[in-house]
């Protein structure tokens, strides 16, 4: 991928995340963090609604199928480790139910929000 295409993809990804944050706010979520980075992984959006903490991965692709297929098992493990790091840094969030969501973004459409898109093997955070 050339430098310019890479920059365009980065800008498109950031715009997709901003759109997803707006949609989540309209659905009643409070955005706690965006672009959370830990040495073990990154989380696009961390949002809270009631007693649920949603760990949200944003995927922007040409089709919903491409977006849904783009989240690998390795990525899910990295996101789960980053969620553990977030919870360690934010003890107030420790009592919340953690849910892993994916928001699929296509151009000129509202994001498709998949709640509880995956569960961890063993049922708890690493």
C-alpha positions in Angstrom: 0.0 0.0 0.0 1.4 3.4 -1.0 1.9 6.2 1.5 -1.0 8.2 0.2 -3.4 5.2 0.2 -2.3 4.3 3.7 -3.1 7.9 4.9 -6.5 7.8 3.2 -7.3 4.5 4.9 -6.2 5.9 8.2 -8.4 9.0 7.7 -11.4 6.8 6.6 -10.9 4.6 9.7 -10.8 7.6 12.1 -13.9 9.1 10.4 -15.7 5.8 10.8 -14.8 5.7 14.5 -16.1 9.2 14.9 -19.4 8.2 13.2 -19.7 5.2 15.5 -19.1 7.3 18.6 -21.9 9.6 17.5 -24.3 6.7 16.9 -23.5 5.1 20.3 -24.1 8.5 22.0 -27.5 8.7 20.3 -28.3 5.2 21.5 -27.6 6.3 25.1 -24.0 5.2 25.6 -21.4 7.3 27.3 -18.0 7.2 25.6 -15.3 6.4 28.2 -12.4 6.1 25.9 -11.5 6.2 22.2 -8.4 4.7 20.7 -7.3 3.2 24.0 -3.8 1.8 23.6 -2.1 -0.6 25.9 1.1 -2.6 25.3 -1.0 -5.7 24.7 -3.5 -4.2 22.2 -5.8 -1.4 21.2 -9.6 -0.8 21.6 -11.4 1.5 19.2 -14.2 2.6 21.5 -15.0 1.9 25.2 -18.6 2.9 26.0 -20.9 2.4 29.0 -24.6 2.1 29.1 -26.1 1.3 32.4 -24.2 -1.5 34.0 -22.7 -2.7 30.8 -19.2 -1.8 29.5 -19.1 -2.2 25.7 -15.7 -2.8 24.1 -16.3 -1.8 20.5 -14.2 -2.7 17.5 -14.9 -0.6 14.4 -14.5 -2.2 10.9 -14.9 -0.1 7.8 -15.2 -2.2 4.6 -17.0 -2.1 1.3 -19.5 -4.7 2.4 -20.9 -6.0 5.7 -19.6 -9.5 4.9 -16.0 -8.2 4.3 -16.2 -6.2 7.6 -17.6 -9.1 9.6 -14.9 -11.5 8.3 -12.0 -9.0 8.9 -11.9 -9.6 12.7 -9.5 -12.5 13.3 -9.3 -14.7 16.5 -5.8 -13.1 17.1 -7.4 -9.6 17.0 -10.1 -10.7 19.4 -7.5 -11.9 21.9 -5.5 -8.7 21.6 -8.7 -6.7 22.2 -9.6 -8.8 25.2 -6.1 -8.3 26.7 -6.4 -4.5 26.1 -9.8 -4.7 27.9 -8.1 -6.3 30.9 -5.6 -3.5 30.9 -8.3 -0.9 30.8 -10.1 -2.5 33.7 -6.9 -2.7 35.7 -6.4 1.1 35.1 -10.1 1.9 35.9 -11.2 0.0 39.0 -14.5 1.8 39.0 -15.4 -0.1 35.8 -14.5 -3.5 37.4 -18.1 -4.2 38.5 -19.6 -3.7 35.1 -20.6 -6.5 32.7 -18.1 -6.5 29.8 -19.5 -7.1 26.3 -17.5 -7.2 23.0 -19.3 -5.4 20.2 -18.4 -4.8 16.5 -19.6 -1.8 14.5 -19.5 -2.4 10.8 -19.3 0.7 8.6 -20.0 1.0 4.9 -19.8 4.3 3.0 -23.0 6.4 3.0 -24.8 4.1 5.4 -25.3 4.1 9.2 -23.0 1.7 11.1 -24.4 -1.8 11.8 -24.0 -2.5 15.5 -23.4 -6.1 16.4 -23.9 -6.4 20.2 -22.1 -9.3 21.9 -20.3 -10.1 18.6 -18.1 -12.6 20.3 -17.4 -14.2 23.7 -14.2 -15.2 25.3 -13.1 -18.8 25.6 -13.4 -19.6 29.3 -15.9 -16.8 29.8 -13.6 -14.3 31.5 -11.0 -11.7 30.6 -7.3 -12.9 30.5 
